[in-house]
């Protein structure tokens, strides 16, 4: 991977791959735009249907959006703690902060944003690991993890009041 000196490298996952189809690439420099058409085709060695690719893409989008929401809420929680608007216990309960993947120090298995974010990132990698529709297990795990995220976000909204 190439990177610019002094800047951070993007964290995995990078997001879903584009589906085969017709696209336009636009480059704008000094208010001047150039547009070039591009056709993205499926690798001819892969026999996956377009419907299966669309299912994969749709789930990856849901997971990536969930990861973005989790990361935004985590930033907000840490900022609120730094500003003294919430206590350490609330920060730890919602965002995580223990040494083991977001667990609190009691070792409870309660979901935290750190744990949910890790699960979402893993699920994106699992779903993106093959050119195929997501498995039933991956879809079920995604729904469970997204439900945990929704619950944590509700708790965060309540704590902000």
GUMI-169968 format. One record per residue: residue in one letter; x, y, z of N, C-alpha, C in turn. Coordinates in steps of 0.02 Angstrom, whole numbers, padded with zeros to 5 digits, always signed. Layout:
// GUMI-169968
aXYZXYZXYZ...
// end
This chain:
// GUMI-169968
x+00042-00058+00000+00000+00000+00000+00044+00062+00000x+00027+00109-00040+00063+00173-00041+00030+00220+00008x+00069+00262+00036+00043+00312+00082+00086+00374+00078x+00060+00428+00104+00096+00491+00104+00133+00496+00171x+00196+00516+00168+00235+00522+00229+00200+00568+00279x+00195+00545+00340+00166+00585+00393+00090+00579+00399x+00060+00540+00357-00013+00530+00361-00028+00458+00379x-00085+00448+00411-00102+00381+00432-00126+00339+00373x-00118+00275+00379-00139+00226+00329-00212+00209+00343x-00253+00201+00290-00323+00183+00302-00328+00117+00341x-00376+00115+00386-00387+00056+00426-00432+00008+00387x-00417-00056+00391-00461-00106+00360-00526-00107+00400x-00581-00121+00373-00595-00134+00303-00602-00068+00265x-00590-00071+00200-00594-00011+00159-00663+00000+00130x-00707-00048+00133-00774-00041+00108-00789-00089+00052x-00852-00091+00031-00871-00139-00020-00841-00123-00089x-00831-00174-00128-00807-00166-00196-00866-00146-00241x-00852-00108-00293-00904-00087-00339-00930-00147-00378x-00994-00144-00394-01025-00196-00434-01009-00186-00508x-01009-00239-00547-01000-00230-00619-01053-00184-00647x-01033-00142-00694-01081-00095-00724-01045-00037-00757x-01083+00011-00781-01057+00070-00815-01050+00126-00764x-00991+00158-00763-00976+00212-00716-00945+00271-00755x-00940+00327-00721-00902+00383-00748-00851+00403-00695x-00791+00416-00719-00738+00440-00674-00730+00515-00689x-00731+00555-00636-00725+00627-00644-00663+00651-00606x-00621+00688-00640-00562+00719-00609-00571+00794-00616x-00568+00829-00559-00574+00902-00559-00511+00932-00530x-00480+00977-00569-00420+01013-00548-00429+01086-00568x-00420+01131-00520-00427+01202-00533-00492+01218-00569x-00547+01191-00544-00614+01203-00570-00624+01176-00640x-00579+01137-00666-00586+01106-00732-00597+01032-00722x-00651+01005-00751-00668+00935-00743-00659+00896-00807x-00633+00837-00800-00628+00788-00854-00668+00727-00834x-00708+00701-00880-00750+00643-00866-00732+00588-00916x-00724+00528-00890-00707+00470-00932-00754+00413-00914x-00787+00383-00963-00829+00325-00948-00786+00264-00930x-00815+00221-00890-00780+00160-00869-00832+00105-00864x-00815+00047-00891-00858-00011-00883-00821-00061-00841x-00851-00078-00784-00822-00128-00739-00855-00194-00754x-00815-00244-00772-00842-00309-00790-00821-00361-00737x-00862-00412-00733-00849-00467-00686-00792-00510-00714x-00751-00534-00669-00699-00582-00688-00733-00641-00722x-00715-00657-00784-00749-00711-00820-00741-00780-00788x-00694-00787-00742-00684-00851-00708-00733-00862-00651x-00770-00808-00632-00816-00812-00576-00887-00822-00602x-00921-00871-00575-00988-00889-00600-01044-00863-00555x-01032-00814-00514-01082-00788-00468-01133-00746-00507x-01196-00751-00487-01248-00712-00520-01246-00640-00498x-01275-00596-00538-01278-00525-00519-01321-00515-00456x-01372-00557-00448-01415-00552-00388-01375-00568-00325x-01332-00619-00328-01290-00636-00271-01241-00581-00255x-01212-00550-00306-01166-00494-00295-01202-00435-00264x-01264-00423-00286-01304-00368-00258-01320-00381-00184x-01334-00443-00166-01346-00460-00096-01283-00448-00054x-01227-00469-00081-01163-00458-00047-01150-00383-00038x-01159-00346-00091-01147-00274-00089-01194-00240-00038x-01258-00258-00039-01306-00228+00007-01287-00240+00080x-01267-00302+00095-01247-00317+00164-01183-00280+00183x-01135-00277+00137-01073-00241+00152-01087-00167+00164x-01133-00137+00127-01151-00067+00137-01182-00058+00207x-01228-00102+00226-01258-00098+00293-01205-00103+00348x-01158-00149+00339-01105-00158+00389-01059-00098+00391x-01040-00072+00334-00995-00014+00331-01029+00047+00362x-01093+00057+00348-01130+00113+00378-01135+00104+00454x-01146+00043+00476-01148+00029+00548-01081+00044+00581x-01027+00025+00548-00960+00039+00574-00948+00115+00578x-00970+00152+00528-00962+00224+00531-01003+00254+00589x-01064+00230+00599-01105+00255+00655-01073+00238+00722x-01046+00178+00728-01013+00157+00790-00952+00201+00804x-00913+00213+00752-00853+00254+00761-00871+00326+00780x-00923+00353+00748-00945+00421+00764-00969+00425+00837x-01008+00377+00858-01032+00377+00927-00974+00370+00976x-00926+00328+00961-00867+00320+01004-00830+00386+01012x-00820+00422+00956-00788+00488+00960-00828+00536+01004x-00894+00537+00994-00937+00581+01034-00932+00564+01108x-00932+00500+01124-00929+00479+01194-00863+00500+01226x-00807+00490+01190-00742+00510+01218-00738+00586+01225x-00766+00623+01177-00767+00696+01183-00810+00719+01241x-00867+00686+01251-00911+00704+01307-00878+00690+01374x-00841+00635+01378-00804+00619+01440-00750+00670+01452x-00713+00689+01399-00659+00738+01407-00687+00806+01427x-00748+00822+01405-00779+00886+01423-00815+00883+01490x-00817+00825+01521-00849+00818+01587-00924+00812+01584x-00953+00798+01525-01025+00792+01519-01051+00722+01537x-01007+00673+01536-01025+00605+01558-00969+00579+01602x-00985+00529+01641-00934+00500+01686-00896+00443+01653x-00844+00423+01689-00802+00369+01665-00841+00303+01657x-00886+00290+01704-00925+00228+01701-00968+00225+01639x-01000+00281+01622-01041+00283+01561-00998+00274+01499x-00940+00306+01498-00894+00298+01442-00874+00225+01434x-00855+00193+01488-00832+00124+01486-00889+00077+01466x-00949+00090+01494-01006+00047+01479-01025+00049+01405x-01024+00109+01375-01045+00116+01306-00988+00106+01256x-00932+00140+01267-00878+00138+01218-00831+00079+01229x-00828+00055+01289-00779+00003+01305-00718+00038+01334x-00667+00002+01344-00608+00033+01373-00567-00015+01412x-00591-00076+01418-00551-00127+01451-00496-00150+01405x-00458-00196+01429-00400-00220+01391-00418-00274+01340x-00478-00301+01344-00495-00359+01302-00550-00341+01253x-00533-00307+01199-00580-00294+01145-00642-00257+01166x-00636-00210+01213-00693-00170+01232-00732-00197+01291x-00710-00252+01321-00745-00277+01381-00733-00229+01438x-00782-00225+01482-00769-00186+01542-00723-00226+01587x-00699-00195+01639-00648-00228+01680-00675-00286+01721x-00741-00291+01726-00769-00349+01762-00768-00411+01718x-00753-00401+01653-00750-00458+01608-00818-00480+01583x-00869-00438+01594-00936-00458+01571-00937-00461+01496x-00983-00499+01469-00989-00505+01397-01034-00453+01367x-01051-00401+01405-01096-00349+01379-01066-00315+01319x-01107-00304+01267-01081-00269+01208-01059-00198+01224x-01006-00176+01193-00984-00106+01194-00972-00086+01122x-00966-00021+01110-00953+00001+01042-00887-00025+01016x-00838-00033+01059-00774-00061+01037-00783-00133+01012x-00820-00172+01050-00831-00242+01030-00874-00246+00967x-00927-00206+00964-00971-00206+00906-00933-00183+00844x-00891-00132+00850-00851-00108+00793-00805-00163+00768x-00773-00198+00813-00729-00254+00794-00768-00308+00758x-00828-00324+00783-00869-00375+00751-00891-00353+00682x-00910-00289+00675-00931-00264+00610-00873-00268+00559x-00814-00249+00581-00755-00252+00536-00741-00324+00515x-00746-00370+00562-00735-00440+00545-00788-00465+00497x-00850-00445+00508-00904-00467+00464-00896-00439+00393x-00873-00377+00387-00860-00350+00321-00809-00393+00285x-00756-00411+00320-00704-00453+00290-00731-00521+00271x-00773-00550+00313-00802-00616+00298-00847-00612+00237x-00891-00563+00236-00939-00557+00180-00902-00542+00114x-00847-00505+00119-00810-00485+00059-00758-00537+00038x-00754-00593+00074-00700-00641+00061-00711-00684-00001x-00770-00681-00031-00784-00720-00091-00834-00682-00134x-00833-00694-00198-00883-00665-00243-00945-00708-00241x-00984-00699-00188-01043-00741-00177-01091-00705-00130x-01153-00727-00130-01201-00701-00083-01178-00718-00012x-01194-00676+00036-01175-00691+00105-01208-00757+00128x-01172-00793+00171-01200-00854+00199-01255-00836+00249x-01297-00884+00264-01349-00873+00314-01318-00855+00382x-01262-00888+00398-01229-00874+00462-01202-00802+00465x-01171-00780+00410-01145-00711+00408-01202-00661+00412x-01257-00674+00377-01314-00629+00378-01344-00625+00448x-01351-00682+00481-01378-00683+00549-01333-00647+00598x-01267-00658+00592-01219-00623+00635-01222-00548+00623x-01230-00528+00561-01234-00457+00544-01296-00426+00577x-01353-00459+00570-01415-00433+00600-01409-00427+00676x-01379-00477+00707-01370-00476+00780-01324-00418+00800x-01269-00410+00765-01221-00358+00781-01250-00289+00769x-01287-00280+00715-01319-00216+00701-01373-00200+00753x-01407-00251+00778-01457-00241+00832-01422-00218+00896x-01364-00249+00911-01325-00227+00969-01304-00154+00961x-01282-00136+00901-01262-00067+00888-01321-00020+00899x-01379-00037+00872-01438+00005+00881-01455+00015+00955x-01449-00038+00994-01463-00033+01066-01412+00013+01101x-01348+00006+01084-01297+00049+01113-01307+00122+01093x-01327+00134+01031-01339+00202+01009-01400+00233+01045x-01450+00192+01059-01508+00216+01098-01485+00235+01169x-01443+00192+01198-01417+00207+01265-01376+00272+01264x-01337+00283+01212-01297+00343+01207-01342+00405+01199x-01394+00399+01159-01441+00455+01151-01473+00472+01219x-01492+00421+01258-01521+00433+01324-01471+00465+01371x-01408+00444+01367-01356+00471+01412-01339+00543+01396x-01349+00563+01333-01334+00632+01313-01383+00683+01343x-01443+00659+01361-01495+00705+01384-01484+00729+01454
// end
